[in-house]
Amino acid sequence: MRTAMRAVIMDVDGTIINSEEIKIECHRQAVQSFGGVWKDELYLEHLGKSGEEVSQAIVEAAGLTCTTQKYRESYRAHKARHTEIVMHPWFPYFIRAAVLRHRLPLAFMSSGYKTAELHRLVVQLLDWSSIPPNMTLRLHVHGLDSEFLPHGKKTPEGVKRLVHSIGVQAEDVLGLEDSLTGMQAMQEAGLGTLIFVRHGANQGVQLPEDWRSDSRHEVSAKASWQQMMPCLRW
């Protein structure tokens, strides 16, 4: 019998906010600004990798003559124009239930941001006004420069170390991801419940044949809170 969840480890881009489609559009604009021809596969094949790795792969695959650094500068300039953060419909309800009702520690783990930048984003996402002033929020934020993401990558060993630092057992942790790389790291680390968030930018990602079970779920990014709840075990 499955035990109750004791902590949550979650990815950010695409998993809890609608950002992957924006990133695809910004990469398209960057590629075209250097005279390249864009295909969505240039990005989708590297979903879940660090921003530096994605940019380098795109420069090579698209046959661009610019350096990876110049490409990153162009991509970031396009991305800076998109300031709105759109959370998936179920996420605010999920956070309130996890924090206020079940008092779970929350860990945010992303290869797309440095830790300080990720922390600022997390602060924007959480509804601090709903958290009682006398309540201690157990928050863990780890970006690509964190010790838990060696070389900016999510690995089973890094996830295991993060679980240990939180002070829980892996089988009691819920993991949320939208990339095959991140999901496999969580799965191999032994997380007890996994939710793969499906959105417009990862429709082509194929999950393992043995994926579906009572502790592994696939949920639409546009799902309602009522649709998300059956996947959870509080």
CYANA upper distance limits for C-alpha pairs under 8 A (distance plus 0.5 A):
  3 THR  CA    172 ASP  CA      7.05
  3 THR  CA    233 ARG  CA      8.35
  4 ALA  CA    172 ASP  CA      6.95
  4 ALA  CA    233 ARG  CA      6.19
  4 ALA  CA    234 TRP  CA      5.71
  5 MET  CA    172 ASP  CA      5.30
  5 MET  CA    173 VAL  CA      6.05
  5 MET  CA    174 LEU  CA      6.97
  5 MET  CA    233 ARG  CA      6.72
  5 MET  CA    234 TRP  CA      6.05
  6 ARG  CA    104 LEU  CA      6.46
  6 ARG  CA    105 PRO  CA      7.93
  6 ARG  CA    168 VAL  CA      7.20
  6 ARG  CA    172 ASP  CA      5.85
  6 ARG  CA    173 VAL  CA      6.32
  7 ALA  CA    104 LEU  CA      5.63
  7 ALA  CA    105 PRO  CA      5.54
  7 ALA  CA    106 LEU  CA      6.66
  7 ALA  CA    107 ALA  CA      8.32
  7 ALA  CA    166 ILE  CA      8.49
  7 ALA  CA    168 VAL  CA      7.82
  7 ALA  CA    172 ASP  CA      7.43
  7 ALA  CA    173 VAL  CA      5.45
  7 ALA  CA    174 LEU  CA      6.88
  8 VAL  CA    104 LEU  CA      7.58
  8 VAL  CA    105 PRO  CA      6.97
  8 VAL  CA    106 LEU  CA      5.58
  8 VAL  CA    107 ALA  CA      6.50
  8 VAL  CA    173 VAL  CA      6.10
  8 VAL  CA    174 LEU  CA      5.27
  8 VAL  CA    175 GLY  CA      6.46
  8 VAL  CA    176 LEU  CA      8.42
  9 ILE  CA    106 LEU  CA      6.73
  9 ILE  CA    107 ALA  CA      5.08
  9 ILE  CA    108 PHE  CA      6.39
  9 ILE  CA    109 MET  CA      7.41
  9 ILE  CA    173 VAL  CA      7.65
  9 ILE  CA    174 LEU  CA      6.73
  9 ILE  CA    175 GLY  CA      5.40
  9 ILE  CA    176 LEU  CA      7.05
 10 MET  CA     15 THR  CA      8.05
 10 MET  CA    106 LEU  CA      8.41
 10 MET  CA    107 ALA  CA      6.73
 10 MET  CA    108 PHE  CA      5.57
 10 MET  CA    109 MET  CA      6.48
 10 MET  CA    175 GLY  CA      6.10
 10 MET  CA    176 LEU  CA      5.17
 10 MET  CA    177 GLU  CA      6.79
 11 ASP  CA     15 THR  CA      6.31
 11 ASP  CA     16 ILE  CA      7.77
 11 ASP  CA    108 PHE  CA      6.40
 11 ASP  CA    109 MET  CA      5.68
 11 ASP  CA    110 SER  CA      5.96
 11 ASP  CA    176 LEU  CA      6.70
 11 ASP  CA    177 GLU  CA      5.87
 11 ASP  CA    178 ASP  CA      7.98
 11 ASP  CA    182 GLY  CA      8.42
 12 VAL  CA     16 ILE  CA      5.81
 12 VAL  CA     17 ILE  CA      6.87
 12 VAL  CA    108 PHE  CA      7.40
 12 VAL  CA    109 MET  CA      7.68
 12 VAL  CA    110 SER  CA      6.69
 12 VAL  CA    177 GLU  CA      8.49
 13 ASP  CA     17 ILE  CA      6.15
 13 ASP  CA     18 ASN  CA      7.35
 13 ASP  CA     19 SER  CA      5.96
 13 ASP  CA     20 GLU  CA      6.66
 13 ASP  CA    110 SER  CA      8.24
 13 ASP  CA    112 GLY  CA      8.12
 14 GLY  CA     18 ASN  CA      5.75
 14 GLY  CA     19 SER  CA      5.95
 14 GLY  CA     20 GLU  CA      5.71
 14 GLY  CA    178 ASP  CA      6.63
 14 GLY  CA    197 VAL  CA      8.13
 14 GLY  CA    199 HIS  CA      7.61
 14 GLY  CA    221 ALA  CA      8.32
 15 THR  CA    176 LEU  CA      7.26
 15 THR  CA    177 GLU  CA      6.01
 15 THR  CA    178 ASP  CA      5.69
 15 THR  CA    197 VAL  CA      6.17
 15 THR  CA    221 ALA  CA      7.68
 16 ILE  CA     87 MET  CA      6.45
 16 ILE  CA     88 HIS  CA      6.16
 16 ILE  CA     91 PHE  CA      6.79
 16 ILE  CA    221 ALA  CA      8.13
 17 ILE  CA     85 ILE  CA      7.45
 17 ILE  CA     86 VAL  CA      6.07
 17 ILE  CA     87 MET  CA      4.73
 17 ILE  CA     88 HIS  CA      5.96
 18 ASN  CA     22 ILE  CA      8.26
 18 ASN  CA     85 ILE  CA      7.91
 18 ASN  CA     86 VAL  CA      6.02
 18 ASN  CA     87 MET  CA      6.60
 18 ASN  CA     88 HIS  CA      6.95
 19 SER  CA     23 LYS  CA      6.73
 19 SER  CA     85 ILE  CA      8.23
 19 SER  CA     86 VAL  CA      8.16
 20 GLU  CA     24 ILE  CA      6.73
 20 GLU  CA    201 ALA  CA      6.68
 21 GLU  CA     25 GLU  CA      6.87
 21 GLU  CA    200 GLY  CA      7.45
 21 GLU  CA    201 ALA  CA      6.27
 22 ILE  CA     26 CYS  CA      6.77
 22 ILE  CA     79 LYS  CA      8.19
 22 ILE  CA     82 HIS  CA      8.26
 23 LYS  CA     27 HIS  CA      6.64
 23 LYS  CA     79 LYS  CA      7.51
 24 ILE  CA     28 ARG  CA      6.65
 24 ILE  CA     40 ASP  CA      7.54
 24 ILE  CA     43 TYR  CA      7.18
 24 ILE  CA    201 ALA  CA      8.42
 25 GLU  CA     29 GLN  CA      6.79
 26 CYS  CA     30 ALA  CA      6.66
 26 CYS  CA     75 TYR  CA      6.33
 26 CYS  CA     76 ARG  CA      8.45
 26 CYS  CA     78 HIS  CA      5.99
 26 CYS  CA     79 LYS  CA      6.25
 27 HIS  CA     31 VAL  CA      6.56
 27 HIS  CA     43 TYR  CA      8.25
 27 HIS  CA     75 TYR  CA      6.31
 28 ARG  CA     32 GLN  CA      6.68
 28 ARG  CA     38 TRP  CA      6.12
 28 ARG  CA     39 LYS  CA      8.26
 28 ARG  CA     40 ASP  CA      8.48
 29 GLN  CA     33 SER  CA      6.55
 29 GLN  CA     75 TYR  CA      8.03
 29 GLN  CA     78 HIS  CA      7.81
 30 ALA  CA     34 PHE  CA      7.24
 30 ALA  CA     71 TYR  CA      7.25
 30 ALA  CA     74 SER  CA      6.05
 30 ALA  CA     75 TYR  CA      5.70
 30 ALA  CA     78 HIS  CA      7.87
 31 VAL  CA     35 GLY  CA      7.13
 31 VAL  CA     36 GLY  CA      5.63
 31 VAL  CA     37 VAL  CA      7.31
 31 VAL  CA     38 TRP  CA      6.89
 31 VAL  CA     59 VAL  CA      8.34
 31 VAL  CA     62 ALA  CA      8.05
 31 VAL  CA     64 LEU  CA      8.17
 31 VAL  CA     71 TYR  CA      8.29
 32 GLN  CA     36 GLY  CA      5.40
 32 GLN  CA     37 VAL  CA      6.70
 32 GLN  CA     38 TRP  CA      7.30
 34 PHE  CA     64 LEU  CA      7.17
 34 PHE  CA     65 THR  CA      8.28
 34 PHE  CA     66 CYS  CA      7.81
 35 GLY  CA     64 LEU  CA      7.98
 36 GLY  CA     62 ALA  CA      6.50
 36 GLY  CA     63 GLY  CA      7.61
 36 GLY  CA     64 LEU  CA      6.72
 37 VAL  CA     62 ALA  CA      7.16
 38 TRP  CA     42 LEU  CA      7.90
 38 TRP  CA     62 ALA  CA      7.89
 39 LYS  CA     43 TYR  CA      8.48
 40 ASP  CA     44 LEU  CA      6.74
 41 GLU  CA     45 GLU  CA      6.13
 42 LEU  CA     46 HIS  CA      8.01
 42 LEU  CA     57 ALA  CA      8.24
 42 LEU  CA     58 ILE  CA      6.21
 42 LEU  CA     61 ALA  CA      7.45
 42 LEU  CA     62 ALA  CA      8.08
 43 TYR  CA     47 LEU  CA      6.96
 43 TYR  CA     54 VAL  CA      7.39
 43 TYR  CA     58 ILE  CA      7.48
 44 LEU  CA    201 ALA  CA      7.58
 44 LEU  CA    202 ASN  CA      7.41
 46 HIS  CA     54 VAL  CA      6.46
 46 HIS  CA     57 ALA  CA      8.44
 47 LEU  CA     54 VAL  CA      8.35
 47 LEU  CA    179 SER  CA      6.37
 47 LEU  CA    180 LEU  CA      8.22
 47 LEU  CA    181 THR  CA      8.20
 47 LEU  CA    202 ASN  CA      8.46
 48 GLY  CA    111 SER  CA      7.65
 48 GLY  CA    178 ASP  CA      8.35
 48 GLY  CA    179 SER  CA      5.62
 48 GLY  CA    180 LEU  CA      7.64
 48 GLY  CA    181 THR  CA      6.23
 48 GLY  CA    182 GLY  CA      6.72
 49 LYS  CA     53 GLU  CA      6.77
 49 LYS  CA     54 VAL  CA      6.83
 49 LYS  CA    111 SER  CA      6.98
 49 LYS  CA    112 GLY  CA      8.36
 49 LYS  CA    152 GLY  CA      8.50
 49 LYS  CA    153 LYS  CA      7.02
 49 LYS  CA    181 THR  CA      8.01
 50 SER  CA     54 VAL  CA      6.76
 50 SER  CA    111 SER  CA      5.35
 50 SER  CA    112 GLY  CA      6.16
 50 SER  CA    144 LEU  CA      7.72
 50 SER  CA    152 GLY  CA      6.40
 50 SER  CA    153 LYS  CA      6.96
 51 GLY  CA     55 SER  CA      6.62
 51 GLY  CA    111 SER  CA      7.65
 51 GLY  CA    112 GLY  CA      6.12
 52 GLU  CA     56 GLN  CA      6.67
 52 GLU  CA     68 THR  CA      8.32
 52 GLU  CA     72 ARG  CA      8.20
 53 GLU  CA     57 ALA  CA      6.62
 54 VAL  CA     58 ILE  CA      6.67
 55 SER  CA     59 VAL  CA      6.66
 55 SER  CA     68 THR  CA      6.72
 55 SER  CA     71 TYR  CA      7.46
 55 SER  CA     72 ARG  CA      6.95
 56 GLN  CA     60 GLU  CA      6.83
 56 GLN  CA     68 THR  CA      5.89
 57 ALA  CA     61 ALA  CA      6.46
 58 ILE  CA     62 ALA  CA      6.24
 59 VAL  CA     63 GLY  CA      6.48
 59 VAL  CA     64 LEU  CA      5.65
 59 VAL  CA     65 THR  CA      8.19
 59 VAL  CA     66 CYS  CA      7.96
 59 VAL  CA     67 THR  CA      8.15
 59 VAL  CA     68 THR  CA      7.05
 59 VAL  CA     71 TYR  CA      7.90
 60 GLU  CA     64 LEU  CA      7.00
 66 CYS  CA     70 LYS  CA      6.70
 66 CYS  CA     71 TYR  CA      7.01
 67 THR  CA     71 TYR  CA      6.75
 68 THR  CA     72 ARG  CA      6.57
 69 GLN  CA     73 GLU  CA      6.76
 70 LYS  CA     74 SER  CA      6.89
 71 TYR  CA     75 TYR  CA      6.67
 72 ARG  CA     76 ARG  CA      6.47
 73 GLU  CA     77 ALA  CA      6.64
 74 SER  CA     78 HIS  CA      6.93
 75 TYR  CA     79 LYS  CA      6.66
 76 ARG  CA     80 ALA  CA      6.44
 77 ALA  CA     81 ARG  CA      7.59
 78 HIS  CA     82 HIS  CA      8.13
 87 MET  CA     91 PHE  CA      7.01
 87 MET  CA     92 PRO  CA      8.19
 87 MET  CA    125 LEU  CA      8.25
 88 HIS  CA    221 ALA  CA      6.33
 88 HIS  CA    222 LYS  CA      6.57
 88 HIS  CA    223 ALA  CA      8.34
 89 PRO  CA    221 ALA  CA      8.13
 89 PRO  CA    222 LYS  CA      6.59
 89 PRO  CA    223 ALA  CA      7.12
 89 PRO  CA    224 SER  CA      6.36
 89 PRO  CA    225 TRP  CA      7.58
 90 TRP  CA     94 PHE  CA      6.64
 90 TRP  CA    222 LYS  CA      8.16
 90 TRP  CA    223 ALA  CA      6.92
 90 TRP  CA    224 SER  CA      5.65
 90 TRP  CA    225 TRP  CA      4.86
 90 TRP  CA    228 MET  CA      7.41
 91 PHE  CA     95 ILE  CA      6.65
 91 PHE  CA    225 TRP  CA      8.15
 92 PRO  CA     96 ARG  CA      6.83
 92 PRO  CA    126 LEU  CA      8.29
 92 PRO  CA    127 ASP  CA      8.43
 93 TYR  CA     97 ALA  CA      6.71
 93 TYR  CA    225 TRP  CA      7.00
 94 PHE  CA     98 ALA  CA      6.53
 94 PHE  CA    225 TRP  CA      7.73
 95 ILE  CA     99 VAL  CA      6.41
 95 ILE  CA    126 LEU  CA      8.09
 96 ARG  CA    100 LEU  CA      5.92
 96 ARG  CA    101 ARG  CA      7.59
 97 ALA  CA    101 ARG  CA      5.50
 97 ALA  CA    102 HIS  CA      6.85
 98 ALA  CA    102 HIS  CA      5.62
 98 ALA  CA    103 ARG  CA      6.53
 98 ALA  CA    104 LEU  CA      6.04
 99 VAL  CA    103 ARG  CA      5.00
 99 VAL  CA    104 LEU  CA      6.03
 99 VAL  CA    105 PRO  CA      7.95
 99 VAL  CA    137 LEU  CA      7.97
100 LEU  CA    131 ILE  CA      7.63
102 HIS  CA    234 TRP  CA      7.67
103 ARG  CA    137 LEU  CA      8.49
104 LEU  CA    138 ARG  CA      7.87
105 PRO  CA    137 LEU  CA      7.72
105 PRO  CA    138 ARG  CA      5.16
105 PRO  CA    139 LEU  CA      6.43
105 PRO  CA    140 HIS  CA      8.15
105 PRO  CA    166 ILE  CA      8.08
106 LEU  CA    138 ARG  CA      6.83
106 LEU  CA    139 LEU  CA      5.60
106 LEU  CA    140 HIS  CA      6.60
107 ALA  CA    139 LEU  CA      6.50
107 ALA  CA    140 HIS  CA      4.90
107 ALA  CA    141 VAL  CA      6.26
107 ALA  CA    142 HIS  CA      8.14
108 PHE  CA    122 VAL  CA      8.48
108 PHE  CA    140 HIS  CA      6.71
108 PHE  CA    141 VAL  CA      5.37
108 PHE  CA    142 HIS  CA      6.60
109 MET  CA    141 VAL  CA      6.81
109 MET  CA    142 HIS  CA      5.44
109 MET  CA    143 GLY  CA      6.50
110 SER  CA    118 LEU  CA      8.23
110 SER  CA    142 HIS  CA      7.03
110 SER  CA    143 GLY  CA      5.55
110 SER  CA    144 LEU  CA      6.90
110 SER  CA    154 LYS  CA      8.48
111 SER  CA    143 GLY  CA      6.30
111 SER  CA    144 LEU  CA      5.11
111 SER  CA    149 LEU  CA      8.01
111 SER  CA    152 GLY  CA      6.09
111 SER  CA    153 LYS  CA      6.64
111 SER  CA    154 LYS  CA      7.69
112 GLY  CA    143 GLY  CA      7.60
112 GLY  CA    144 LEU  CA      7.13
113 TYR  CA    117 GLU  CA      6.48
113 TYR  CA    118 LEU  CA      5.98
113 TYR  CA    143 GLY  CA      5.76
113 TYR  CA    144 LEU  CA      6.44
114 LYS  CA    118 LEU  CA      6.55
114 LYS  CA    142 HIS  CA      8.24
114 LYS  CA    143 GLY  CA      5.01
114 LYS  CA    144 LEU  CA      5.68
114 LYS  CA    145 ASP  CA      6.11
114 LYS  CA    146 SER  CA      8.32
115 THR  CA    119 HIS  CA      6.52
115 THR  CA    141 VAL  CA      7.04
115 THR  CA    142 HIS  CA      5.75
115 THR  CA    143 GLY  CA      4.48
115 THR  CA    144 LEU  CA      7.20
115 THR  CA    145 ASP  CA      6.87
115 THR  CA    146 SER  CA      7.17
116 ALA  CA    120 ARG  CA      6.97
116 ALA  CA    143 GLY  CA      8.18
117 GLU  CA    121 LEU  CA      6.97
118 LEU  CA    122 VAL  CA      6.67
118 LEU  CA    141 VAL  CA      7.54
118 LEU  CA    142 HIS  CA      7.95
118 LEU  CA    143 GLY  CA      6.75
119 HIS  CA    123 VAL  CA      6.73
119 HIS  CA    141 VAL  CA      6.60
120 ARG  CA    124 GLN  CA      7.02
121 LEU  CA    125 LEU  CA      6.88
122 VAL  CA    126 LEU  CA      6.75
123 VAL  CA    128 TRP  CA      8.41
127 ASP  CA    131 ILE  CA      7.75
131 ILE  CA    135 MET  CA      7.35
142 HIS  CA    146 SER  CA      5.88
142 HIS  CA    148 PHE  CA      7.64
142 HIS  CA    149 LEU  CA      8.20
143 GLY  CA    149 LEU  CA      7.81
143 GLY  CA    152 GLY  CA      8.06
144 LEU  CA    149 LEU  CA      6.32
144 LEU  CA    150 PRO  CA      8.32
144 LEU  CA    151 HIS  CA      7.77
144 LEU  CA    152 GLY  CA      4.56
144 LEU  CA    153 LYS  CA      7.40
145 ASP  CA    149 LEU  CA      7.37
145 ASP  CA    150 PRO  CA      8.35
145 ASP  CA    151 HIS  CA      8.07
145 ASP  CA    152 GLY  CA      6.59
146 SER  CA    150 PRO  CA      7.87
146 SER  CA    152 GLY  CA      8.04
147 GLU  CA    158 GLY  CA      8.25
148 PHE  CA    154 LYS  CA      8.20
148 PHE  CA    158 GLY  CA      5.00
148 PHE  CA    159 VAL  CA      7.26
148 PHE  CA    161 ARG  CA      7.19
148 PHE  CA    162 LEU  CA      6.78
149 LEU  CA    153 LYS  CA      5.44
149 LEU  CA    154 LYS  CA      5.77
149 LEU  CA    155 THR  CA      7.46
149 LEU  CA    158 GLY  CA      6.30
150 PRO  CA    154 LYS  CA      7.79
150 PRO  CA    155 THR  CA      8.17
150 PRO  CA    158 GLY  CA      7.63
154 LYS  CA    158 GLY  CA      6.96
154 LYS  CA    159 VAL  CA      7.61
154 LYS  CA    181 THR  CA      7.90
154 LYS  CA    182 GLY  CA      6.43
154 LYS  CA    185 ALA  CA      6.81
155 THR  CA    159 VAL  CA      6.75
155 THR  CA    182 GLY  CA      8.05
155 THR  CA    185 ALA  CA      5.46
155 THR  CA    186 MET  CA      8.32
156 PRO  CA    160 LYS  CA      6.59
156 PRO  CA    184 GLN  CA      8.26
156 PRO  CA    185 ALA  CA      4.83
156 PRO  CA    186 MET  CA      6.64
156 PRO  CA    187 GLN  CA      8.24
156 PRO  CA    188 GLU  CA      6.07
156 PRO  CA    189 ALA  CA      5.17
157 GLU  CA    161 ARG  CA      6.69
157 GLU  CA    189 ALA  CA      7.32
158 GLY  CA    162 LEU  CA      6.72
159 VAL  CA    163 VAL  CA      6.67
159 VAL  CA    185 ALA  CA      7.47
159 VAL  CA    186 MET  CA      6.94
159 VAL  CA    189 ALA  CA      6.66
160 LYS  CA    164 HIS  CA      6.73
160 LYS  CA    170 ALA  CA      7.76
160 LYS  CA    189 ALA  CA      5.99
161 ARG  CA    165 SER  CA      6.68
162 LEU  CA    166 ILE  CA      6.81
163 VAL  CA    167 GLY  CA      6.98
163 VAL  CA    168 VAL  CA      6.64
163 VAL  CA    169 GLN  CA      7.40
163 VAL  CA    170 ALA  CA      6.73
163 VAL  CA    173 VAL  CA      8.43
164 HIS  CA    168 VAL  CA      6.73
164 HIS  CA    169 GLN  CA      7.79
168 VAL  CA    172 ASP  CA      7.44
168 VAL  CA    173 VAL  CA      8.09
169 GLN  CA    173 VAL  CA      7.52
170 ALA  CA    189 ALA  CA      7.60
170 ALA  CA    190 GLY  CA      6.03
170 ALA  CA    191 LEU  CA      5.23
170 ALA  CA    192 GLY  CA      6.83
171 GLU  CA    190 GLY  CA      6.53
171 GLU  CA    191 LEU  CA      5.40
171 GLU  CA    192 GLY  CA      4.32
171 GLU  CA    193 THR  CA      7.90
172 ASP  CA    191 LEU  CA      7.38
172 ASP  CA    192 GLY  CA      6.03
172 ASP  CA    193 THR  CA      8.17
173 VAL  CA    191 LEU  CA      5.90
173 VAL  CA    192 GLY  CA      6.13
173 VAL  CA    193 THR  CA      6.98
174 LEU  CA    191 LEU  CA      6.92
174 LEU  CA    192 GLY  CA      6.82
174 LEU  CA    193 THR  CA      5.24
174 LEU  CA    194 LEU  CA      6.36
174 LEU  CA    195 ILE  CA      8.27
175 GLY  CA    183 MET  CA      8.45
175 GLY  CA    186 MET  CA      7.15
175 GLY  CA    191 LEU  CA      7.13
175 GLY  CA    193 THR  CA      6.74
175 GLY  CA    194 LEU  CA      5.33
175 GLY  CA    195 ILE  CA      6.77
176 LEU  CA    183 MET  CA      8.18
176 LEU  CA    194 LEU  CA      6.49
176 LEU  CA    195 ILE  CA      5.39
176 LEU  CA    196 PHE  CA      6.58
176 LEU  CA    197 VAL  CA      7.58
177 GLU  CA    182 GLY  CA      6.70
177 GLU  CA    183 MET  CA      6.12
177 GLU  CA    194 LEU  CA      8.38
177 GLU  CA    195 ILE  CA      6.99
177 GLU  CA    196 PHE  CA      5.68
177 GLU  CA    197 VAL  CA      6.52
178 ASP  CA    182 GLY  CA      7.93
178 ASP  CA    183 MET  CA      7.71
178 ASP  CA    196 PHE  CA      5.93
178 ASP  CA    197 VAL  CA      5.40
178 ASP  CA    198 ARG  CA      6.86
178 ASP  CA    199 HIS  CA      8.46
178 ASP  CA    202 ASN  CA      7.79
179 SER  CA    183 MET  CA      6.56
179 SER  CA    196 PHE  CA      8.28
179 SER  CA    202 ASN  CA      7.93
179 SER  CA    205 VAL  CA      8.24
180 LEU  CA    184 GLN  CA      6.46
180 LEU  CA    205 VAL  CA      7.50
180 LEU  CA    206 GLN  CA      8.47
180 LEU  CA    207 LEU  CA      7.73
181 THR  CA    185 ALA  CA      6.86
182 GLY  CA    186 MET  CA      6.84
183 MET  CA    187 GLN  CA      6.56
183 MET  CA    194 LEU  CA      8.19
183 MET  CA    196 PHE  CA      7.70
184 GLN  CA    188 GLU  CA      6.45
185 ALA  CA    189 ALA  CA      6.58
186 MET  CA    190 GLY  CA      7.06
186 MET  CA    191 LEU  CA      6.35
186 MET  CA    194 LEU  CA      8.26
187 GLN  CA    191 LEU  CA      6.30
187 GLN  CA    194 LEU  CA      7.90
192 GLY  CA    215 SER  CA      7.15
193 THR  CA    215 SER  CA      5.21
193 THR  CA    216 ARG  CA      6.38
193 THR  CA    232 LEU  CA      8.49
194 LEU  CA    215 SER  CA      6.83
194 LEU  CA    216 ARG  CA      5.34
194 LEU  CA    217 HIS  CA      6.74
195 ILE  CA    216 ARG  CA      6.45
195 ILE  CA    217 HIS  CA      5.25
195 ILE  CA    218 GLU  CA      6.13
195 ILE  CA    219 VAL  CA      7.31
195 ILE  CA    231 CYS  CA      8.15
196 PHE  CA    216 ARG  CA      8.41
196 PHE  CA    217 HIS  CA      6.68
196 PHE  CA    218 GLU  CA      5.24
196 PHE  CA    219 VAL  CA      6.72
197 VAL  CA    218 GLU  CA      6.49
197 VAL  CA    219 VAL  CA      5.55
197 VAL  CA    220 SER  CA      6.15
197 VAL  CA    221 ALA  CA      6.11
198 ARG  CA    202 ASN  CA      6.82
198 ARG  CA    203 GLN  CA      7.08
198 ARG  CA    218 GLU  CA      7.30
198 ARG  CA    219 VAL  CA      6.44
198 ARG  CA    220 SER  CA      5.27
198 ARG  CA    221 ALA  CA      6.13
199 HIS  CA    203 GLN  CA      6.85
199 HIS  CA    220 SER  CA      6.68
199 HIS  CA    221 ALA  CA      5.88
199 HIS  CA    222 LYS  CA      8.20
207 LEU  CA    211 TRP  CA      6.87
211 TRP  CA    216 ARG  CA      6.85
211 TRP  CA    217 HIS  CA      8.40
212 ARG  CA    216 ARG  CA      5.99
212 ARG  CA    217 HIS  CA      6.89
213 SER  CA    217 HIS  CA      7.81
215 SER  CA    231 CYS  CA      8.17
217 HIS  CA    231 CYS  CA      6.99
219 VAL  CA    223 ALA  CA      7.23
219 VAL  CA    228 MET  CA      7.51
223 ALA  CA    227 GLN  CA      6.37
223 ALA  CA    228 MET  CA      7.06
224 SER  CA    228 MET  CA      6.84
225 TRP  CA    229 MET  CA      6.63
226 GLN  CA    230 PRO  CA      8.14
228 MET  CA    232 LEU  CA      7.86
